Every structure is written in structure tokens, then in C-alpha cells.
Amino acid sequence: MHEVKRIEIIANSFELGKLLAALEKSGVHNYAVIRNVAGKQFHAGNEDLDMTMLDNVYILAFCTPDLLRQVVEAIRPLLNKFGGTCHVTDALEVRSMKCVEKLS
């Protein structure tokens, strides 16, 4: 096992291409996209904003800790401009790095 960073992004589907391009440019080439995401989130001044519009996407990606700064620097401007949220947590990957390199 080895340490990785789990990156979770929820954003408007119109920005999906830009977000995925930013991930790719940062060195993150493997990700999952779940479309039609609905939920509830806190916005400044409004605790009850329902996110029921089905035009949101959820992006799940993982990267090595050394790539995290690049990833954040690439997606932060997009989230600031177009909205959305990103959370990063620590995780462990079970496959070895040699296996991951062969799949890339």
C-alpha cells in the first residue's frame, strides 16, 4: 500500500471539460465522473440551498502527494470563477506503484 490524495470535486456539468483538462494537465490521468448529482450544501448566508438541479457532476480522482499542489493550483481558479467545491483527503492505494505505472 502507498499513500495517495483523494480529490473530490462537485461542480456544474458545463465546467466538466475544463476541470478534467486541469486534472490531466496536473498529471492526474485517472478519474471517475458521476453525472446528475443532487444534494445540499452550505453557501454563505444561505444554509438551506438545495442542489436539486441535475446538471452537477462529481469527479473522483487520486494522485500522489507530490502532485497535489499542482492539482490545487490548476482547479482553484476554475472553482473560484465558476463555482463548485473540492475536498482533498488522505487515502491508501492497495495496488503497487509498478502496477499503476503499467496501466498508465
NUMIRO-146325 format. One record per residue (C-alpha): x, z, y. Coordinates in Angstrom, 2 decimals. Layout:
N
u=X	w=Z	v=Y
...
END
This chain:
104
u=0.00	w=0.00	v=0.00
u=1.04	w=-0.53	v=3.58
u=-0.29	w=0.38	v=7.00
u=-2.40	w=-2.13	v=8.94
u=-4.59	w=-2.02	v=12.01
u=-8.31	w=-2.72	v=11.57
u=-9.73	w=-4.67	v=14.51
u=-13.49	w=-4.77	v=15.00
u=-14.97	w=-6.88	v=17.78
u=-18.63	w=-7.24	v=18.73
u=-19.30	w=-9.93	v=21.32
u=-21.64	w=-12.70	v=22.32
u=-21.52	w=-15.62	v=19.91
u=-20.82	w=-18.04	v=22.77
u=-17.36	w=-16.49	v=23.07
u=-16.58	w=-16.65	v=19.34
u=-14.29	w=-19.67	v=19.62
u=-12.27	w=-18.11	v=22.44
u=-11.92	w=-14.80	v=20.60
u=-10.84	w=-16.45	v=17.35
u=-8.35	w=-18.63	v=19.24
u=-6.92	w=-15.49	v=20.86
u=-6.58	w=-13.82	v=17.46
u=-4.88	w=-16.90	v=16.00
u=-2.50	w=-17.16	v=18.98
u=-1.59	w=-13.49	v=18.46
u=-0.67	w=-14.05	v=14.83
u=-3.91	w=-12.89	v=13.19
u=-4.96	w=-15.74	v=10.90
u=-7.33	w=-13.96	v=8.53
u=-10.65	w=-12.56	v=9.71
u=-14.30	w=-12.33	v=8.81
u=-17.18	w=-13.25	v=11.11
u=-20.67	w=-11.86	v=10.70
u=-23.29	w=-13.61	v=12.83
u=-26.62	w=-12.40	v=14.19
u=-25.56	w=-8.80	v=14.78
u=-28.03	w=-6.40	v=16.38
u=-27.54	w=-2.77	v=17.32
u=-27.45	w=-0.25	v=20.11
u=-24.56	w=0.55	v=22.40
u=-23.86	w=2.64	v=25.46
u=-23.44	w=0.91	v=28.80
u=-22.54	w=2.72	v=32.00
u=-25.75	w=4.00	v=33.49
u=-27.92	w=2.97	v=30.56
u=-27.85	w=4.96	v=27.33
u=-30.71	w=3.06	v=25.68
u=-29.64	w=-0.56	v=25.88
u=-30.86	w=-2.19	v=22.68
u=-28.78	w=-5.08	v=21.41
u=-31.54	w=-6.88	v=19.57
u=-30.57	w=-10.38	v=20.62
u=-29.36	w=-12.20	v=17.56
u=-26.63	w=-14.07	v=19.37
u=-23.96	w=-11.43	v=18.84
u=-21.11	w=-11.67	v=16.34
u=-19.00	w=-9.09	v=14.56
u=-15.37	w=-10.01	v=13.91
u=-13.35	w=-8.00	v=11.42
u=-9.61	w=-8.60	v=11.31
u=-6.47	w=-6.80	v=10.20
u=-2.93	w=-7.03	v=11.49
u=0.38	w=-5.31	v=11.06
u=1.02	w=-2.54	v=13.60
u=3.72	w=-4.60	v=15.33
u=1.20	w=-7.34	v=16.23
u=-1.38	w=-5.01	v=17.76
u=-0.05	w=-5.14	v=21.33
u=-0.18	w=-8.96	v=21.31
u=-3.71	w=-8.93	v=19.94
u=-4.98	w=-6.48	v=22.54
u=-3.31	w=-8.37	v=25.38
u=-4.93	w=-11.60	v=24.19
u=-8.50	w=-10.34	v=23.72
u=-8.78	w=-7.76	v=26.53
u=-9.19	w=-10.39	v=29.30
u=-11.95	w=-12.11	v=27.31
u=-13.84	w=-8.87	v=26.74
u=-13.43	w=-7.89	v=30.40
u=-14.73	w=-11.28	v=31.57
u=-17.49	w=-11.99	v=29.05
u=-18.38	w=-8.53	v=27.73
u=-18.17	w=-7.14	v=24.24
u=-16.38	w=-4.31	v=22.57
u=-13.29	w=-3.89	v=20.42
u=-12.25	w=-0.94	v=18.29
u=-8.95	w=-0.50	v=16.50
u=-8.37	w=1.96	v=13.68
u=-5.64	w=2.67	v=11.17
u=-6.11	w=1.39	v=7.63
u=-4.17	w=0.84	v=4.42
u=-3.95	w=-2.50	v=2.67
u=-3.65	w=-2.41	v=-1.10
u=-2.00	w=-5.80	v=-1.65
u=1.73	w=-6.08	v=-1.17
u=3.14	w=-7.96	v=1.82
u=4.67	w=-10.55	v=-0.55
u=1.19	w=-11.35	v=-1.85
u=-0.16	w=-11.65	v=1.70
u=2.67	w=-13.99	v=2.71
u=1.98	w=-16.28	v=-0.27
u=-1.70	w=-16.55	v=0.69
u=-0.94	w=-17.45	v=4.32
END
